[in-house]
Amino acid sequence: MRLDKFLKVSRLIKRRTVANEACDAGRVLVNGKVSKASATIKSGDIIEIQFGNKEVKVEVLDVQETVRKDDAKELYKYL
């Protein structure tokens, strides 16, 4: 699954266009490397997102195309 779509489906970022812009600005790292929005995400990847002065670091547990809002938190765990 694409990085921008995973960020939207998991609800780490609310909209896919915002996820795209964050990737283009270099604020999203996958396994320690700056990644494009088209990067492929799989289980076990570590995603770091920089929101201004706040940083979020999560591990991908599962990748699904669609998921209900209540189940979105099961796709990742905070580190």
KEVEX-755241 format. One line per field, with one value per residue: residue number from 1; residue in one letter; x, y, z of N, C-alpha, C in turn. Coordinates in pm, whole numbers. Layout:
pos <- (NUM	...)
code <- (A	...)
n.x <- (X	...)
n.y <- (Y	...)
n.z <- (Z	...)
ca.x <- (X	...)
ca.y <- (Y	...)
ca.z <- (Z	...)
c.x <- (X	...)
c.y <- (Y	...)
c.z <- (Z	...)
! end
This chain:
pos <- (1	2	3	4	5	6	7	8	9	10	11	12	13	14	15	16	17	18	19	20	21	22	23	24	25	26	27	28	29	30	31	32	33	34	35	36	37	38	39	40	41	42	43	44	45	46	47	48	49	50	51	52	53	54	55	56	57	58	59	60	61	62	63	64	65	66	67	68	69	70	71	72	73	74	75	76	77	78	79)
code <- (M	R	L	D	K	F	L	K	V	S	R	L	I	K	R	R	T	V	A	N	E	A	C	D	A	G	R	V	L	V	N	G	K	V	S	K	A	S	A	T	I	K	S	G	D	I	I	E	I	Q	F	G	N	K	E	V	K	V	E	V	L	D	V	Q	E	T	V	R	K	D	D	A	K	E	L	Y	K	Y	L)
n.x <- (85	43	227	100	-170	-188	-141	-375	-582	-520	-569	-375	-307	-552	-643	-573	-446	-317	-142	13	133	286	468	598	725	920	875	806	928	1035	1144	1372	1445	1384	1080	889	546	459	586	613	437	470	396	564	724	870	734	792	659	672	524	536	675	634	674	578	603	554	486	409	153	-40	-170	-434	-683	-929	-1086	-1280	-1351	-1321	-1152	-915	-697	-577	-405	-153	112	209	542)
n.y <- (-118	228	491	742	670	477	637	789	590	471	681	848	1078	1301	1359	1252	1423	1600	1423	1363	1615	1640	1433	1523	1747	1635	1549	1300	992	668	383	526	676	951	959	922	991	778	555	210	49	-190	-453	-415	-201	112	419	763	1074	1419	1678	1998	2096	1857	1504	1195	851	540	185	-23	-252	-389	-397	-269	-218	-86	24	31	320	273	52	141	207	-34	-87	7	67	283	400)
n.z <- (0	-67	95	154	136	340	567	566	581	827	985	1090	964	856	588	254	76	247	367	144	97	332	295	62	165	315	574	660	758	672	815	895	673	454	286	-17	-114	-260	-166	-76	181	439	678	990	926	1032	1096	1100	1179	1145	1304	1305	1600	1720	1728	1589	1628	1491	1464	1195	1205	1062	728	554	303	346	647	949	1151	1428	1430	1323	1485	1534	1330	1371	1618	1881	1936)
ca.x <- (0	117	244	-4	-298	-182	-157	-516	-662	-493	-611	-264	-331	-693	-671	-464	-371	-230	-36	97	212	384	573	673	804	1024	844	768	1039	1002	1266	1482	1475	1278	1009	787	410	435	663	531	438	437	399	697	789	863	701	807	594	705	420	592	773	593	710	504	674	467	523	297	119	-124	-200	-564	-730	-1033	-1104	-1371	-1283	-1287	-1046	-798	-585	-516	-312	-21	130	302	670)
ca.y <- (0	354	557	843	602	416	744	826	477	451	806	924	1207	1291	1361	1200	1535	1650	1322	1385	1736	1611	1352	1609	1840	1559	1535	1162	899	527	311	620	746	1037	880	984	945	654	445	96	21	-328	-477	-411	-73	217	548	882	1191	1541	1781	2115	2058	1728	1391	1072	734	423	64	-76	-388	-452	-310	-301	-115	-9	-17	119	418	211	-47	203	206	-166	-98	53	89	392	364)
ca.z <- (0	-70	225	177	160	473	667	567	628	969	1048	1149	900	819	445	171	19	354	379	26	120	437	232	-30	245	382	717	689	741	683	852	908	547	402	185	-102	-88	-333	-106	-37	324	475	823	1049	896	1134	1033	1186	1121	1218	1301	1371	1701	1774	1642	1615	1577	1500	1391	1119	1245	959	615	497	210	414	786	1022	1237	1557	1412	1262	1579	1534	1218	1414	1762	1910	1994)
c.x <- (89	120	133	-140	-300	-204	-303	-601	-643	-533	-501	-268	-469	-719	-549	-382	-275	-114	63	189	319	500	660	765	915	1001	803	887	988	1133	1389	1519	1357	1213	910	651	383	512	569	550	399	444	543	772	770	841	718	746	626	596	476	698	740	630	635	580	586	527	398	274	43	-151	-332	-610	-836	-1050	-1200	-1292	-1237	-1168	-917	-676	-514	-416	-169	-12	233	429	720)
c.y <- (124	419	657	779	537	521	786	714	455	572	872	1066	1197	1283	1317	1312	1594	1553	1337	1505	1714	1529	1437	1705	1768	1540	1395	1071	757	453	403	696	831	965	963	925	811	535	334	64	-124	-343	-477	-282	25	349	658	1000	1310	1645	1903	2074	1923	1617	1267	957	612	306	12	-221	-461	-349	-357	-185	-26	-64	82	208	356	115	13	199	72	-185	-61	55	198	340	475)
c.z <- (0	68	252	205	297	581	679	626	778	1052	1129	1093	837	669	366	110	122	374	264	47	226	381	141	45	322	530	756	657	758	703	850	782	505	286	107	-68	-154	-276	-61	111	347	627	873	1020	1012	1061	1137	1111	1207	1195	1374	1470	1765	1675	1685	1550	1600	1423	1322	1160	1136	849	554	410	275	556	853	1116	1368	1546	1356	1354	1586	1421	1258	1566	1781	1973	2084)
! end
